[in-house]
Amino acid sequence: MLSIKVLLYLQGHMVNYPTFLSLSIFNRSSFLYAGEAHSLKVENILYQGKSLYQEILVFESSTYGNVLVLDGIVQLTEKDECAYQEMVTHLPLCSIPSPKSVLVVGGGDGGVLREIARHASVETIDICEIDQLVIDVCKDFFPQLSVGFKDPHVRLHVGDAVDFLRNAPEGKYDAIIVDSSDPIGPAQELVEKPFFHTIARALKPGGVLCNQAESMWLHTHLIQDMLSICREIFKGAVHYAWTSVPTYPSGVIGFLLCAKEGPAVNFLSPVNPIEKLEGAMEAGREIRFYNSEVSSQLEIEDSSLIIGSRSNGQERAYTVLR
Amino acid sequence: MLSIKVLLYLQGHMVNYPTFLSLSIFNRSSFLYAGEAHSLKVENILYQGKSLYQEILVFESSTYGNVLVLDGIVQLTEKDECAYQEMVTHLPLCSIPSPKSVLVVGGGDGGVLREIARHASVETIDICEIDQLVIDVCKDFFPQLSVGFKDPHVRLHVGDAVDFLRNAPEGKYDAIIVDSSDPIGPAQELVEKPFFHTIARALKPGGVLCNQAESMWLHTHLIQDMLSICREIFKGAVHYAWTSVPTYPSGVIGFLLCAKEGPAVNFLSPVNPIEKLEGAMEAGREIRFYNSEVSSQLEIEDSSLIIGSRSNGQERAYTVLR
């Protein structure tokens, strides 16, 4: 009886809100956050298409601005993209002195490029994005992000990041930012050990990686695996950090921060604070979320706690990562 | 055509997931987070009832454990309650030396009482909860929270918190924790100026308030109002802090931290660190989320940025609180 009542409620809801598109259910990776859904009210569908790699959808939401969806998963919204783009960029770039050579893996929307442009020390920005259509669609519907491609230091490489990294000169980059989608489909390889080896090889000694690293509430095991792999490979400081992004599953997104053996890096105390870089706070547009205090705030040290339920649905116990 | 397609998608979803109960839509306060919904999969409805004040629902979710819902709004889940309860309690109690007298407003689930018990210095804990049925239901379905009522220092007052505070001796409390539901229905008075005046009156000089304070992504104006009211009234340090709680709207919850004029309080640097309190980390159960680093991490100083869209749906600009 109760389940029927719930069903009727849902039908009533549908009649009243016919334009609610339940996004996080209709995707191939629902295993990543089974048992819950986040829905955004759709005002207009702006684009629907399919590239060689994925389905691409852009819609105008009623409260988060334009929304980019790849294979049914929300990638970014105009309202909350600042938290992600600023954190994934400035956590690594502010932790090393005077970064010059940066690689972005993924990031076809251009938001990370926009943020890198705040660092006047940067001389070359390689970006390796697999899907040209993502770049083109974002130029049409997310001009505030794709403006990042206008920076004259940017060199776009459309192709597979694993191949690109294999062919990159050893020790080329001061920083590598992996702005990937969830680790399924085209991004699957990007959380595996061989990939982290190619990253470490391409970094200078003391160079840093910042890798999108899911939610500590939902993906405890994946994060544990990434941390232990990276501690083994990078041999410098390895941290997990997180920030609030309302439209990502569980409302947070994590970052894996790794420094390659060499000059010591302290991610908690930025040597290159954004507030002291000339013009950095206003470059392109004002900075909205990140600041140096946030940098030390949002990182969780090795010794701190991360909470997550075990993936085995039978048990309610909580795992604690240290 | 497109809206019809979306409708069919929703119907398809319903057939496949008849036990998804979309919670954040069917409540009286949907204006608080219009345009989006968070849904949890329901395994079993455990309790449904109505008190003098509100509708009470408890269900077993598939991935967040048991869930308490008041008037259609998720109040807590077994999986993520630790982040809220620990933060709302230890942010204030660790910021003052040796708290002795504490008042909890609301908090009928008992979770804040459980956390206060980690502080051996505390001699009296008054709790003023308006709804006896919430207390009784939580004793049945959330024993890990209601265990807080077993502390012999606890004195339960079932009634209206505004009346209770008016009758409290001036300068009685070292700390007051307002663990209220959203500011509509029975909790409406708890974000208004007269209420903060009664709080300030009941605090000792240098005493502290921690008040549930919504999401910086969704309730910018409410937060702005609360901050300016409290700066005027308390005259000591006033800060806004936030933490990640996946099942709250936008995945975060904020805290308004206020110190009454008197001995100076620095919320960013706890004078009473939890790690140094004998037995505090294990009292009852291990602490899961909070630690002293988090204390300095999660607070946003007056000078920092808070992001929110303007409530006027016509404009896309972002407001910045300073």
Interface residues (C-beta under 8 A of the other chain):
Chain A: L2 S3 V6 L7 Y9 L10 Q11 H13 M14 Y17 P18 T19 F20 L21 S22 I25 F26 A34 G35 E36 A37 H38 S39 L40 K41 V42 I45 S61 S62 T63 Y64 G65 E78 K79 D80 C82 A83 S215 W217 L218 W242 S244 V245 P246 Y248 S250 G251 V252 E286 I287 R288 F289 N291 E293 V294 S296 Q297 L298 E299 E301 S304 L305 I307 S309 G313 R316 Y318 V320
Chain B: L2 S3 V6 L7 Y9 L10 Q11 H13 M14 Y17 P18 T19 F20 L21 S22 I25 F26 A34 G35 E36 A37 H38 S39 L40 K41 V42 I45 S61 S62 T63 Y64 G65 E78 K79 D80 C82 A83 S215 W217 L218 W242 S244 V245 P246 Y248 S250 G251 V252 E286 I287 R288 F289 N291 E293 V294 S296 Q297 L298 E299 E301 S304 L305 I307 S309 G313 R316 Y318 V320
